[in-house]
Amino acid sequence: MSMPAELTTPTEKLEFLGFTSFPEDAVSRKLGQNPAQILKGMRYELDSIANRLLISRTAELFKAEREKQWPNCFHLSQASAAVFMTMLQDVSGREELVMEALNALEQKFKTEGTTHLGAEASNEALFSIATIKKAFSLLPIVIHVPPPAGKEDYEKKKTSECTSYLLWWQLHIDALRLCVQREYRISPEVLEELTEGLRAALTTYACLREAVEYRGLTGADARRYSDLPDVDWDDEDRMLANS
């Protein structure tokens, strides 16, 4: 899977979180009512973007609409991340809420995905969520351990790549979530494009894995990295993740 180069948006900040698919009660509990309402509004806008993609009848129409909507999606997702990071300063609290959101998303596809998407697409969604979970387990290490001397410029480049691929994954998983949630029937061509977009999860993981490796971590951080749960990748996926 290769995201078009023209859709990669430069950013120098590695986002801790780029999506707003939170259980609403968890958001209110962690952030309070006002920030929760702000994030809810952003989620509504992102769902509106996803909805525009889902009504496409062909792959070509889907791709054209996706390219048109991508800048709005990117900036809305960054804005939601800024709200989240500003209102929840505690890193462990962020990690907890992110994993709660991913677990809820995972459960949605486990219980309803096959019915509305078919087994193959539902399994692709679950695989991508497992990969993003593994990627997010690395993110605090990358944020809090500086890169070695001489790697700063390279890391800025990889930060842009990682953030763009994470948000690219978000756009596609949110569209599939909406499809399940609202019981939409979509074009097989569009479904294929959506599941292809989920492979951005592998590139997100690969970027973060590389950043951890060139930090040469030792001790507790190294153990945390080596003890991450495995994801059931096939040979093609493993090659992409390790590229």
C-alpha positions in Angstrom: 0.0 0.0 0.0 1.4 3.4 -1.0 -0.3 6.6 -0.1 0.0 9.2 -3.0 2.9 11.5 -2.4 0.7 14.6 -3.0 -1.4 13.5 0.0 1.4 13.5 2.5 1.1 16.7 4.6 4.2 18.0 6.3 4.2 18.1 10.1 7.1 18.4 12.6 5.1 17.1 15.6 4.5 13.4 16.1 0.8 13.1 17.2 0.0 11.1 20.2 -3.5 10.7 18.9 -5.0 11.5 15.6 -8.6 10.1 15.8 -11.7 10.8 17.8 -13.4 7.4 17.9 -13.7 7.4 21.7 -16.4 5.9 23.8 -18.2 9.2 24.9 -18.5 8.2 28.5 -14.7 7.7 28.7 -14.0 11.1 27.1 -16.3 12.8 29.6 -14.7 11.0 32.5 -11.2 11.8 31.5 -11.5 15.3 29.9 -14.7 16.8 31.3 -17.9 17.8 29.5 -16.6 20.9 27.6 -13.7 19.2 25.9 -15.8 16.1 25.3 -18.4 18.3 23.4 -15.6 19.8 21.3 -14.3 16.4 20.3 -17.8 15.2 19.6 -18.3 18.1 17.2 -15.0 17.2 15.4 -16.1 13.6 15.3 -19.3 14.7 13.6 -17.3 16.6 10.9 -15.0 13.6 10.4 -18.0 11.3 10.1 -19.4 13.7 7.5 -16.2 13.3 5.5 -16.4 9.5 5.7 -20.0 9.6 4.7 -19.1 11.4 1.5 -16.6 8.6 0.6 -19.1 5.9 1.4 -21.7 7.1 -1.1 -19.2 6.9 -4.0 -20.4 4.3 -6.6 -17.1 3.5 -8.1 -13.4 3.2 -7.1 -12.5 6.2 -9.3 -15.2 8.4 -7.8 -14.1 7.3 -4.3 -10.5 8.2 -5.0 -11.4 11.6 -6.4 -13.6 12.4 -3.3 -10.9 11.1 -1.0 -8.3 13.4 -2.5 -10.6 16.3 -2.2 -11.5 15.6 1.4 -8.0 14.6 2.6 -6.8 18.1 3.7 -9.9 18.7 5.7 -9.6 15.3 7.3 -5.9 15.9 8.2 -6.4 19.2 9.8 -9.5 18.2 11.7 -7.7 15.2 13.1 -4.7 17.3 14.1 -7.1 19.7 15.8 -8.7 16.9 17.8 -5.2 15.6 18.8 -4.3 19.2 20.0 -7.5 19.3 22.2 -6.8 15.9 23.6 -3.2 16.6 24.4 -3.9 20.0 25.9 -6.7 18.8 28.1 -5.0 15.6 29.2 -1.4 16.2 30.2 -0.8 12.9 31.9 0.8 10.5 29.4 -0.4 7.4 31.1 -4.0 8.8 31.1 -3.6 9.4 27.3 -2.4 5.8 26.8 -5.3 4.5 28.8 -7.9 6.4 26.8 -6.3 5.5 23.5 -6.3 1.8 24.3 -9.9 2.1 25.6 -10.9 3.6 22.2 -9.0 1.0 20.2 -10.5 -1.8 22.3 -14.1 -0.4 21.7 -13.4 -0.1 18.0 -12.0 -3.7 17.9 -15.1 -5.0 19.7 -17.4 -3.2 17.2 -15.8 -5.1 14.3 -15.6 -8.4 16.2 -19.4 -8.4 17.0 -20.8 -6.6 13.9 -18.1 -6.4 11.2 -18.8 -9.7 9.4 -22.5 -9.1 9.2 -22.1 -5.7 7.5 -18.8 -5.9 5.7 -18.2 -9.6 5.2 -15.5 -11.8 6.9 -12.6 -10.7 4.8 -13.0 -6.9 5.2 -13.9 -7.3 8.9 -10.7 -9.4 9.5 -8.7 -6.7 7.6 -10.1 -4.1 10.0 -9.3 -6.2 13.1 -5.7 -6.8 11.8 -5.1 -3.1 11.3 -6.4 -2.3 14.8 -4.0 -4.8 16.3 -1.2 -3.3 14.3 -2.1 0.2 15.5 -2.2 -1.0 19.1 1.3 -2.3 18.7 2.4 1.0 17.1 0.9 3.1 19.9 2.7 1.0 22.5 5.9 2.4 21.0 4.8 6.0 20.7 5.6 7.2 24.3 9.1 5.8 24.0 9.7 7.8 20.7 8.2 11.0 22.2 10.1 11.0 25.4 13.5 9.6 24.4 15.4 12.0 22.1 16.8 10.7 18.8 20.6 10.3 18.7 22.8 13.1 17.4 22.7 13.4 13.7 19.2 11.8 13.4 17.2 15.0 14.1 16.5 16.0 10.4 15.8 12.4 9.5 13.3 12.1 12.4 11.4 15.2 11.2 11.0 13.6 7.8 9.8 10.3 9.4 7.5 12.2 11.7 5.6 13.7 8.7 5.4 10.3 7.1 4.2 8.5 10.3 1.6 11.1 11.1 0.2 11.1 7.6 0.0 7.4 7.4 -1.7 7.2 10.8 -4.3 9.7 9.8 -4.7 7.9 6.4 -5.5 4.8 8.4 -7.9 6.7 10.5 -9.9 8.0 7.5 -10.4 4.4 6.3 -11.1 2.7 9.6 -13.6 5.5 10.5 -15.4 5.1 7.2 -15.7 1.3 7.8 -16.8 2.0 11.4 -19.5 4.3 10.1 -20.5 1.6 7.5 -21.0 -0.9 10.3 -22.6 1.5 12.7 -25.2 2.8 10.2 -25.6 -0.5 8.4 -24.7 1.0 5.0 -24.5 -1.1 1.9 -21.6 0.1 -0.2 -20.1 -0.7 -3.6 -17.7 -3.7 -3.6 -15.2 -1.4 -5.3 -15.4 1.1 -2.5 -15.1 -1.6 0.1 -11.9 -2.8 -1.6 -10.4 0.7 -1.6 -11.3 1.1 2.1 -9.6 -2.1 3.1 -6.5 -1.3 1.0 -6.3 2.0 2.9 -6.0 0.1 6.2 -2.6 -1.1 5.3 -1.3 2.4 6.3 -1.3 0.8 9.8 1.7 -1.3 8.8 3.6 1.8 7.6 2.8 3.6 10.9 4.2 0.7 12.9 7.3 0.5 10.7 8.1 4.2 11.2 7.8 3.9 14.9 9.7 0.6 15.1 12.6 2.2 13.2 12.6 5.2 15.5 12.8 2.9 18.6 15.6 0.9 17.0 17.9 3.8 16.1 17.6 5.1 19.7 19.5 2.0 20.9 17.3 1.6 24.0 18.5 -0.3 27.0 16.9 -1.3 30.3 13.2 -0.9 30.9 12.4 0.8 27.6 14.1 -2.0 25.7 12.2 -4.6 27.6 8.9 -2.8 26.9 9.7 -2.8 23.2 10.7 -6.5 23.1 7.7 -7.6 25.2 5.1 -6.2 22.9 2.4 -8.7 21.8 2.8 -10.2 18.4 0.5 -9.4 15.5 -0.4 -12.3 13.2 1.2 -10.9 10.0 1.5 -12.9 6.7 4.8 -12.7 4.8 3.8 -9.7 2.7 2.7 -7.7 5.8 5.9 -8.6 7.7 8.0 -7.5 4.7 6.2 -4.1 4.7 6.4 -3.7 8.4 10.2 -4.4 8.3 10.9 -2.2 5.2 
